[in-house]
């Protein structure tokens, strides 16, 4: 998936603020579960871990998510966020409870 990080997401350091990156990573991983379950289930995070590898710039970002293991009630998922040049910026993992779409 692709995102555009707007200027309003800029921290005093000139890059995307860390908490907002968490929102990107949550969407990336959640979309992986939604795709894996053919649109039937959404994850409810029980935990989420993020590793900030490089600063996240304002502008176009590319996210890739995957389901590592899908159980009956719990999913193990991961996500990655890249810049336009394909450089890895952030890596995340989550353990999530599977829920029906409200």
PyMOL commands that place a pseudoatom at each C-alpha (Angstrom):
pseudoatom trace, name=CA, resn=UNK, resi=1, chain=A, elem=C, hetatm=0, pos=[0.000, 0.000, 0.000]
pseudoatom trace, name=CA, resn=UNK, resi=2, chain=A, elem=C, hetatm=0, pos=[1.074, 3.591, -0.461]
pseudoatom trace, name=CA, resn=UNK, resi=3, chain=A, elem=C, hetatm=0, pos=[0.822, 6.581, 1.838]
pseudoatom trace, name=CA, resn=UNK, resi=4, chain=A, elem=C, hetatm=0, pos=[1.581, 10.255, 1.485]
pseudoatom trace, name=CA, resn=UNK, resi=5, chain=A, elem=C, hetatm=0, pos=[2.926, 11.725, 4.722]
pseudoatom trace, name=CA, resn=UNK, resi=6, chain=A, elem=C, hetatm=0, pos=[1.822, 15.402, 4.663]
pseudoatom trace, name=CA, resn=UNK, resi=7, chain=A, elem=C, hetatm=0, pos=[3.787, 18.363, 6.007]
pseudoatom trace, name=CA, resn=UNK, resi=8, chain=A, elem=C, hetatm=0, pos=[1.436, 18.436, 9.020]
pseudoatom trace, name=CA, resn=UNK, resi=9, chain=A, elem=C, hetatm=0, pos=[2.997, 15.111, 10.168]
pseudoatom trace, name=CA, resn=UNK, resi=10, chain=A, elem=C, hetatm=0, pos=[6.437, 16.716, 10.453]
pseudoatom trace, name=CA, resn=UNK, resi=11, chain=A, elem=C, hetatm=0, pos=[8.103, 16.685, 13.861]
pseudoatom trace, name=CA, resn=UNK, resi=12, chain=A, elem=C, hetatm=0, pos=[10.554, 19.396, 15.018]
pseudoatom trace, name=CA, resn=UNK, resi=13, chain=A, elem=C, hetatm=0, pos=[13.292, 17.141, 13.557]
pseudoatom trace, name=CA, resn=UNK, resi=14, chain=A, elem=C, hetatm=0, pos=[11.766, 17.546, 10.082]
pseudoatom trace, name=CA, resn=UNK, resi=15, chain=A, elem=C, hetatm=0, pos=[10.596, 13.934, 9.690]
pseudoatom trace, name=CA, resn=UNK, resi=16, chain=A, elem=C, hetatm=0, pos=[7.343, 12.084, 10.408]
pseudoatom trace, name=CA, resn=UNK, resi=17, chain=A, elem=C, hetatm=0, pos=[6.491, 11.981, 14.135]
pseudoatom trace, name=CA, resn=UNK, resi=18, chain=A, elem=C, hetatm=0, pos=[6.889, 8.491, 15.638]
pseudoatom trace, name=CA, resn=UNK, resi=19, chain=A, elem=C, hetatm=0, pos=[3.342, 8.058, 16.907]
pseudoatom trace, name=CA, resn=UNK, resi=20, chain=A, elem=C, hetatm=0, pos=[1.943, 8.807, 13.455]
pseudoatom trace, name=CA, resn=UNK, resi=21, chain=A, elem=C, hetatm=0, pos=[4.216, 6.127, 12.028]
pseudoatom trace, name=CA, resn=UNK, resi=22, chain=A, elem=C, hetatm=0, pos=[2.464, 3.711, 14.380]
pseudoatom trace, name=CA, resn=UNK, resi=23, chain=A, elem=C, hetatm=0, pos=[-0.786, 4.490, 12.572]
pseudoatom trace, name=CA, resn=UNK, resi=24, chain=A, elem=C, hetatm=0, pos=[0.802, 3.642, 9.225]
pseudoatom trace, name=CA, resn=UNK, resi=25, chain=A, elem=C, hetatm=0, pos=[2.138, 0.357, 10.592]
pseudoatom trace, name=CA, resn=UNK, resi=26, chain=A, elem=C, hetatm=0, pos=[-1.230, -0.553, 12.119]
pseudoatom trace, name=CA, resn=UNK, resi=27, chain=A, elem=C, hetatm=0, pos=[-2.929, -0.017, 8.730]
pseudoatom trace, name=CA, resn=UNK, resi=28, chain=A, elem=C, hetatm=0, pos=[-0.285, -2.051, 6.903]
pseudoatom trace, name=CA, resn=UNK, resi=29, chain=A, elem=C, hetatm=0, pos=[-0.613, -5.037, 9.224]
pseudoatom trace, name=CA, resn=UNK, resi=30, chain=A, elem=C, hetatm=0, pos=[-4.404, -4.775, 9.499]
pseudoatom trace, name=CA, resn=UNK, resi=31, chain=A, elem=C, hetatm=0, pos=[-4.749, -4.785, 5.733]
pseudoatom trace, name=CA, resn=UNK, resi=32, chain=A, elem=C, hetatm=0, pos=[-2.665, -7.963, 5.549]
pseudoatom trace, name=CA, resn=UNK, resi=33, chain=A, elem=C, hetatm=0, pos=[-5.124, -9.734, 7.862]
pseudoatom trace, name=CA, resn=UNK, resi=34, chain=A, elem=C, hetatm=0, pos=[-8.104, -8.358, 5.942]
pseudoatom trace, name=CA, resn=UNK, resi=35, chain=A, elem=C, hetatm=0, pos=[-6.629, -9.656, 2.663]
pseudoatom trace, name=CA, resn=UNK, resi=36, chain=A, elem=C, hetatm=0, pos=[-5.653, -13.037, 4.144]
pseudoatom trace, name=CA, resn=UNK, resi=37, chain=A, elem=C, hetatm=0, pos=[-9.202, -13.602, 5.439]
pseudoatom trace, name=CA, resn=UNK, resi=38, chain=A, elem=C, hetatm=0, pos=[-10.877, -12.463, 2.190]
pseudoatom trace, name=CA, resn=UNK, resi=39, chain=A, elem=C, hetatm=0, pos=[-12.295, -9.389, 3.905]
pseudoatom trace, name=CA, resn=UNK, resi=40, chain=A, elem=C, hetatm=0, pos=[-13.930, -11.276, 6.770]
pseudoatom trace, name=CA, resn=UNK, resi=41, chain=A, elem=C, hetatm=0, pos=[-11.760, -10.462, 9.803]
pseudoatom trace, name=CA, resn=UNK, resi=42, chain=A, elem=C, hetatm=0, pos=[-9.890, -7.514, 11.282]
pseudoatom trace, name=CA, resn=UNK, resi=43, chain=A, elem=C, hetatm=0, pos=[-7.106, -7.639, 13.863]
pseudoatom trace, name=CA, resn=UNK, resi=44, chain=A, elem=C, hetatm=0, pos=[-7.355, -6.095, 17.310]
pseudoatom trace, name=CA, resn=UNK, resi=45, chain=A, elem=C, hetatm=0, pos=[-3.776, -5.568, 18.470]
pseudoatom trace, name=CA, resn=UNK, resi=46, chain=A, elem=C, hetatm=0, pos=[-2.769, -7.279, 21.689]
pseudoatom trace, name=CA, resn=UNK, resi=47, chain=A, elem=C, hetatm=0, pos=[0.727, -5.866, 21.277]
pseudoatom trace, name=CA, resn=UNK, resi=48, chain=A, elem=C, hetatm=0, pos=[2.706, -3.985, 18.662]
pseudoatom trace, name=CA, resn=UNK, resi=49, chain=A, elem=C, hetatm=0, pos=[6.448, -3.563, 18.378]
pseudoatom trace, name=CA, resn=UNK, resi=50, chain=A, elem=C, hetatm=0, pos=[8.172, -1.126, 16.031]
pseudoatom trace, name=CA, resn=UNK, resi=51, chain=A, elem=C, hetatm=0, pos=[11.815, -0.760, 15.117]
pseudoatom trace, name=CA, resn=UNK, resi=52, chain=A, elem=C, hetatm=0, pos=[12.689, 2.633, 13.641]
pseudoatom trace, name=CA, resn=UNK, resi=53, chain=A, elem=C, hetatm=0, pos=[15.544, 1.884, 11.256]
pseudoatom trace, name=CA, resn=UNK, resi=54, chain=A, elem=C, hetatm=0, pos=[15.795, 5.249, 9.470]
pseudoatom trace, name=CA, resn=UNK, resi=55, chain=A, elem=C, hetatm=0, pos=[13.949, 8.562, 9.829]
pseudoatom trace, name=CA, resn=UNK, resi=56, chain=A, elem=C, hetatm=0, pos=[10.662, 8.579, 7.906]
pseudoatom trace, name=CA, resn=UNK, resi=57, chain=A, elem=C, hetatm=0, pos=[10.550, 11.477, 5.430]
pseudoatom trace, name=CA, resn=UNK, resi=58, chain=A, elem=C, hetatm=0, pos=[7.583, 13.594, 4.482]
pseudoatom trace, name=CA, resn=UNK, resi=59, chain=A, elem=C, hetatm=0, pos=[6.152, 12.424, 1.144]
pseudoatom trace, name=CA, resn=UNK, resi=60, chain=A, elem=C, hetatm=0, pos=[5.413, 9.105, -0.522]
pseudoatom trace, name=CA, resn=UNK, resi=61, chain=A, elem=C, hetatm=0, pos=[5.850, 5.921, 1.542]
pseudoatom trace, name=CA, resn=UNK, resi=62, chain=A, elem=C, hetatm=0, pos=[5.310, 2.276, 0.636]
pseudoatom trace, name=CA, resn=UNK, resi=63, chain=A, elem=C, hetatm=0, pos=[4.026, -0.322, 3.087]
pseudoatom trace, name=CA, resn=UNK, resi=64, chain=A, elem=C, hetatm=0, pos=[4.163, -4.097, 2.880]
pseudoatom trace, name=CA, resn=UNK, resi=65, chain=A, elem=C, hetatm=0, pos=[2.390, -6.367, 5.336]
pseudoatom trace, name=CA, resn=UNK, resi=66, chain=A, elem=C, hetatm=0, pos=[2.138, -10.107, 5.787]
pseudoatom trace, name=CA, resn=UNK, resi=67, chain=A, elem=C, hetatm=0, pos=[0.482, -12.611, 8.032]
pseudoatom trace, name=CA, resn=UNK, resi=68, chain=A, elem=C, hetatm=0, pos=[3.067, -14.877, 9.625]
pseudoatom trace, name=CA, resn=UNK, resi=69, chain=A, elem=C, hetatm=0, pos=[0.528, -17.211, 11.247]
pseudoatom trace, name=CA, resn=UNK, resi=70, chain=A, elem=C, hetatm=0, pos=[-3.236, -17.111, 11.228]
pseudoatom trace, name=CA, resn=UNK, resi=71, chain=A, elem=C, hetatm=0, pos=[-4.908, -19.100, 13.979]
pseudoatom trace, name=CA, resn=UNK, resi=72, chain=A, elem=C, hetatm=0, pos=[-8.590, -19.414, 14.872]
pseudoatom trace, name=CA, resn=UNK, resi=73, chain=A, elem=C, hetatm=0, pos=[-8.461, -16.496, 17.309]
pseudoatom trace, name=CA, resn=UNK, resi=74, chain=A, elem=C, hetatm=0, pos=[-5.011, -14.917, 17.020]
pseudoatom trace, name=CA, resn=UNK, resi=75, chain=A, elem=C, hetatm=0, pos=[-2.809, -13.713, 14.165]
pseudoatom trace, name=CA, resn=UNK, resi=76, chain=A, elem=C, hetatm=0, pos=[0.908, -12.980, 14.133]
pseudoatom trace, name=CA, resn=UNK, resi=77, chain=A, elem=C, hetatm=0, pos=[1.576, -10.222, 11.634]
pseudoatom trace, name=CA, resn=UNK, resi=78, chain=A, elem=C, hetatm=0, pos=[4.398, -7.988, 10.467]
pseudoatom trace, name=CA, resn=UNK, resi=79, chain=A, elem=C, hetatm=0, pos=[4.772, -4.831, 8.433]
pseudoatom trace, name=CA, resn=UNK, resi=80, chain=A, elem=C, hetatm=0, pos=[7.499, -2.856, 6.740]
pseudoatom trace, name=CA, resn=UNK, resi=81, chain=A, elem=C, hetatm=0, pos=[7.594, 0.777, 5.629]
pseudoatom trace, name=CA, resn=UNK, resi=82, chain=A, elem=C, hetatm=0, pos=[9.857, 1.925, 2.784]
pseudoatom trace, name=CA, resn=UNK, resi=83, chain=A, elem=C, hetatm=0, pos=[10.725, 5.231, 1.146]
pseudoatom trace, name=CA, resn=UNK, resi=84, chain=A, elem=C, hetatm=0, pos=[10.303, 5.800, -2.602]
pseudoatom trace, name=CA, resn=UNK, resi=85, chain=A, elem=C, hetatm=0, pos=[13.789, 4.414, -3.274]
pseudoatom trace, name=CA, resn=UNK, resi=86, chain=A, elem=C, hetatm=0, pos=[12.993, 1.117, -1.531]
pseudoatom trace, name=CA, resn=UNK, resi=87, chain=A, elem=C, hetatm=0, pos=[14.983, 1.812, 1.651]
pseudoatom trace, name=CA, resn=UNK, resi=88, chain=A, elem=C, hetatm=0, pos=[13.568, 0.079, 4.731]
pseudoatom trace, name=CA, resn=UNK, resi=89, chain=A, elem=C, hetatm=0, pos=[12.535, 2.694, 7.303]
pseudoatom trace, name=CA, resn=UNK, resi=90, chain=A, elem=C, hetatm=0, pos=[10.442, 0.873, 9.897]
pseudoatom trace, name=CA, resn=UNK, resi=91, chain=A, elem=C, hetatm=0, pos=[9.678, -2.749, 10.729]
pseudoatom trace, name=CA, resn=UNK, resi=92, chain=A, elem=C, hetatm=0, pos=[6.824, -3.808, 12.996]
pseudoatom trace, name=CA, resn=UNK, resi=93, chain=A, elem=C, hetatm=0, pos=[5.256, -6.933, 14.432]
pseudoatom trace, name=CA, resn=UNK, resi=94, chain=A, elem=C, hetatm=0, pos=[1.978, -7.529, 16.205]
pseudoatom trace, name=CA, resn=UNK, resi=95, chain=A, elem=C, hetatm=0, pos=[0.067, -10.256, 17.943]
pseudoatom trace, name=CA, resn=UNK, resi=96, chain=A, elem=C, hetatm=0, pos=[-3.608, -9.572, 17.283]
pseudoatom trace, name=CA, resn=UNK, resi=97, chain=A, elem=C, hetatm=0, pos=[-6.961, -11.030, 18.242]
pseudoatom trace, name=CA, resn=UNK, resi=98, chain=A, elem=C, hetatm=0, pos=[-9.112, -11.759, 15.191]
pseudoatom trace, name=CA, resn=UNK, resi=99, chain=A, elem=C, hetatm=0, pos=[-12.466, -9.970, 15.200]
pseudoatom trace, name=CA, resn=UNK, resi=100, chain=A, elem=C, hetatm=0, pos=[-15.425, -9.818, 12.854]
pseudoatom trace, name=CA, resn=UNK, resi=101, chain=A, elem=C, hetatm=0, pos=[-15.943, -6.585, 10.963]
pseudoatom trace, name=CA, resn=UNK, resi=102, chain=A, elem=C, hetatm=0, pos=[-18.413, -4.429, 12.951]
for i in range(1, 102): cmd.bond("trace and resi %d" % i, "trace and resi %d" % (i + 1))
show_as sticks, trace
zoom trace
